[in-house]
Amino acid sequence: MTVKVMYRLLALIMTVFIFASINTAQAVDDAYPSTYTYNYDYWSDIRESPDAYRVADVIYSGDLGLDVAMKKPQSLFVRNNDIYVADTGNNRILQIRREGDDFTLVRIIDRIKGSEIETFNTPSDIYVDPDENIYIADTYNGRVVMVDKELNFIKQFVKPTDATFDQSLSFLPTKLVVDVAGRVFLLATNVNKGLVKFEADTRFTGFVGANKVSYNIAEYMWKTYFMTKEQRAQQASFVPTEYHNIYMDEDSFIYATNTVFSEYDLLYDVAQPIRRLNGIGNDILIKNDRYPPIGDLYWIEQSQAQGPSKLVDITVLENDIYVAVDQTRGRIFGYDKQGVMLWAFGTSGNSDGTFTSAVSIEHMGRDLFVLDQLGGTITAFRPTEYGNMIYDANATYLSGDYDGSAQIWEEVLKLNANYNLAFRGIGRSLMRQEKYKEAMDYFKMARDRDNYGRAFRFYRKIWVEQNIGWLIAILAAAMIIPLVLRMFKKMRMEVEAYERNKVQK
C-alpha cells in the first residue's frame, strides 16, 4: 500500500468520526436524555420511535421534607392538582400539591377524627371524590373508611353479613373506586367473585364482573378423567382469579387489570389482562387491532426479565386513551379507545425514568405519574411534541374536525414515517369526508384490511351510482344486440330461402 493511499484512508476515517460526532451532538442537542420508545409494525416487529414522554421530575421523600421515607407505598390518586399516596408501610396517606413544576407536601394523614379506630393499619388505596371526601382502603382494619376534607369520620364499609359473602374469610379491602352516586366498588384479598359492591348507605349489594376461571388444561384433564371422586375432593377446585387493580373513568366504567393467566392465552384474547366493565360487569373494551392490548407481544426473547407483561395498574386520560404500567419490565403502554397501541416506553433500573417495582400509575392532564414501591419515588412524565400530536390528532378527529386531524397526523408522519396509526388516522379522516379512494390508499399503507374493505365498499357504491347510466346502457346493449343480430340472421336466411325457391320455380 502506497503512502498516498494510506493518507486517503486516514482522511476518510477521520471524516467518518467527525460526522459521527456531529450527528451525536445533534441527537442530544435538546438537552434531554433519550428514552427508549417503540411500537410494533404490521409484522409485529419492534420499531423505535421518537419519545412520546420524557421525565419531568422524580419526587423523593427528602424532596418533600419527610422525616420518615416512604415505605412500600402501594397506590396513587390524583384529584385536581393534588396527588395522594398510600404510604402503606408507614400507615399513612400523603397529600402532595403540584404548583407549576414544584411539588409540596400539604399534609400527612395518619389519624382521623370521630371514629372508634382513629389510625390506619396498612392502608392500600385512596379515592377522593369531587367534594374532597376521602375514601381509604384500610386493609388490616378490615374497612373502607370515608372522611371529609377535615378528616372527620363520615362512615365506613365493613365486612358484609350477607350469606353470599364467605364469613370464614377476613375482609381485607385493597383497591377501591367510587361512582358519582357514592357507590363503592372494591377489590378484597381472597374474594374471587368479582368486585365487591356497596351502596352509598354502606349496604352490600353483591358482586360485579367476576373474573374468568384460570386453570391449566393438563391439570383440568387430570382432575376430570384420572382422579377419583375422593382425590378431587381433597384438591383445590378451579376458581376465578382475582383482579389486580381497578380504575373508574369519567363515564363510570371500571377498567380492571388482571395479572393471573396462562401466558399462552394472551395473544388469542383469552387472558384479557385489561377489561372495561359496564354496570352489570360485562367486558366492553374495544379491541380493533391485530392483537389485543396485552403490553409486550413477545417476552421469551427478552432475557433480562422472565414472562409476559404484568399490567398492575391503569389510568384513563382524555378520549378514552388508557395507559397501563407493567411491573415485569417497568414499561408504560398507551392505547387509544380502539385498543391500538400508541407507544410504549420505559425499563427496569435505578436511574431517572426507570423503576425497580412500579405499582401504580396516575395522570394529571396529559402528565403521567408512576409510583415505585421499592424505590419509594414518584416519577413525573411529560409528553413531548410528538406525544402531544398523537393526543391532539385523536381529540381533533373525535371533535369532528377531520381535515384538522389529518393535518396533525401528517405532522406525526414527518417525525415517524413508520407510524401505522398515522396512516390509519388519515384514512379514517378521509373516509369521514367521503374521500373513499384516497382513504383506501392510506389504509393500504397501514395494511388495515378491515378499514380498507369498508372504504372500498363505499367507493364501489358511489362509483356504481355515478356510472349507473353507462352500466344500464352496456347491460341493455349486451342483451339487445344479440337479439338484433339473431333477427337479422333470421331475416337473411328467410330471404335466401325465398330466392332459392324462386330460382327453382
Buried (B, 14 or more C-beta within 10 A) or exposed (E): EEEEEEEEEEEEEEEEEEEEEEEEEEEEEEEEEEBBBBBBEEEEEBEEBBBBBBBBBBBBBEBBEBEEBBBBBBBBBBBEEBBBBBBBBBBBBBBBBBEEEEBEBEEBBBEBEEBEBEEBEBBBBBBBBEEEBBBBBBBBBBBBBBBBEEBEBBBBBBBBEEEEBEEEEEBBBBBBBBBEEBBBBBBBBEBBBBBBBBEBEBEBEBBBBBBBEBBEEEEEEEBEEEEEEEEEEEEEEEEBBBBBBBBBBEEBBBBBBBBBBEEEBBBEEEBBBBBBBBEEBEBEBBBBBBBBBBBBBEBEEEEEBEEBBBBBBBBBBEEBBBBBBBBBBBBBBBBBBBBBBBBBBBBBEEEEBBBBBBBBBBBBEBBBBBBBBEBBBBBBBBBBEBBBBBBBBBBBBEEEBBEBBBBBBBBBBEBBEBBBBBBBBBBBBBBBEEBBEBBBBBBBBBBBEEBBEBBBEBBEEEEEEEEEEEEEEEEEEEEEEEEEEEEEEEEEEEEEEEEEEEEEE
